[in-house]
Amino acid sequence: MTKEENEKRLERLKAIVLSMPEKPGSYQYYDSTHTIIYVGKAKNLKRRVSSYFHKEVDRYKTKVLVSKICDISYTVVNTEEDALLLENSLIKKYNPRYNVLLKDGKTYPSICMSNDPYPRIFKTRHINKKYGQYFGPYSHTASMYAVLDLIKKLYKPRTCRLPLTRDGVAEGRFKPCLEYHIHNCLGPCIGRQSFEEYQDCMRQAREILRGNTRELCRMVYDEMQQKAAELKFEEAEKLKQRYMLIDSYCAKSEVVSHTIADVDVFSIADDDARRNAFINYMHVRNGAVNQSFTYEYKRKLDETDQELLLTAIPEIRERFGSTAREVIVPFEMDWQLPDAQFFIPQRGDKKHLLELSEMNCRQYKFDRLKQAEKLNPEQKQTRLMKELQQLLGLKKLPYTIECFDNSNISGTDAVAGCVVFKAMRPSKSDYRKYNIKTVTGPDDYASMQEVVRRRYGRMADEGEPLPDLIITDGGRGQMEVVREVVEDELGLHIPIAGLAKDDRHRTNELLYGFPPRVVGMKTGSELFNALTRIQDEVHRYAITFHRDKRSKHALHSELDDIAGIGPKTRQRLIASFKSVKRIREATAQQLAEAVGEAKARAIRAFFDAKEAE
């Protein structure tokens, strides 16, 4: 599209906007093929739609949407609530490209009660409402099977696919199957269970599927008492068993308060990139949570949490057939529902419900993240690097991280180690060991400066790529001495962080900046554990190097310093004289008998020279 054509397009759209009414309604945007690409709602159509064209749009995705619009239509309604419902129905009908997308939910199972004269109850993943009434979906399949198992024990619905009708049963067209003989079915196909009794069982099963278990429990209890009063003890016993099963099932539900009759609860959580959002829905009936499900929505135009939640609530309520008059949400909503009121609890049982919903939302987000990271292990490493970058405010992603540690005993055998992590994984081929050369005594700060100076001075001279982050195994003091070398002496700009320990020598803080400040991070988080693994690795590496060096000194003897005396000669000497002391005291003739005259003279000359010193 040329510049002139684009200007004509915008002028035509602005003319449409000028003629729009200042009333509530829904608006639709069309592309060049006259396909609906976006459906929106507005309290004031003219003001809302004009905002797309008469001011600078901040969001990049919205700019892309505006560049695709070739025509606009709108529908005026009487109230804001009607506008919300109209938008919801149009989105479901046309599935516009730039509207919020519900990512999942179709793959989760539901429970179907068929429309047959003798209904069947079964699980399914395919929704076709002409075949029956559907309950769900169930994100937690164990809870679905628990409901099915309860209904099976209580009412024994038929599992066969026979086309049962009242006339067919009366005429004796059907024969019982194995389920009847093993007492899993009461035999409605042969008239052993009457049509009215079967329908009553299905009515009670429907109440369980709807979540009205407390009400059903009271009804069964009252019927049991009535049968007992009528001295029908066998029927009363059957009702007692049914009552106990329902009551046991109710006890497993999350009971908040019996004063809460019928409430919907919604909460929302974003993923780390804010591309998707997770919305949890919970339905509470008679104080018990009987439905809990989390949906994932994909943002198309960087919608806010409020916009996403407002779009999702009518759709989710319709899916579950909810008629609750009270909807609990985590924040203020600009719009109102036509048949319910929003409520933000501050304390009490309803606040507990909201917290429970938020906990489910976060858990679902965590599970989805873990599932994705199992399929793509590198995704976790990238996420941790991005999290560290945001936490420290780094310009670059910390792909290469180096960490240093010193090791010595009272200044003897002083060494240092440097470990390198790339993409949060150890790169052992890049590990380096350093013998401390210029420092005398146990001076950790001077030793650290020597190692850092040697490493980064050489890397700068040879033009090798520098790390994206340095982590010191220590607090503010270690960070400062490293900064003095890296920035003041070498003139390099490498971010420096430090891991500090508490009084019990346990890492409890991440430090960054100059002067160093504590970076807020939970000590049990994945990132903190990843950083402490780096710290543990450099500590292990330096300690191992120090032990190896100390072991070599411990095994060193005077025989190692004699020129011309190799390992085999040393072994023959030890085998003959048993100790270095006896070798030192032996005569030249005694030594010659063991190793020969030439080596005997060399050994005697070495020890005589040492005695002279």
PyMOL commands that set and color helices and strands:
alter all, ss='L'
color gray80, all
select helices_A, chain A and resi 3-18+45-50+60-68+80-94+141-155+166-170+178-181+188-190+195-210+213-229+233-251+305-320+348-375+377-392+428-430+444-462+476-489+526-554+558-561+567-577+580-585+588-595+597-612
alter helices_A, ss='H'
color red, helices_A
select strands_A, chain A and resi 25-30+36-42+71-76+101-102+110-114+121-124+132-135+262-270+276-285+288-298+326-328+341-343+400-409+412-422+425-426+432-435+469-472+496-501+507-512+517-519
alter strands_A, ss='S'
color yellow, strands_A
deselect
rebuild
show_as cartoon
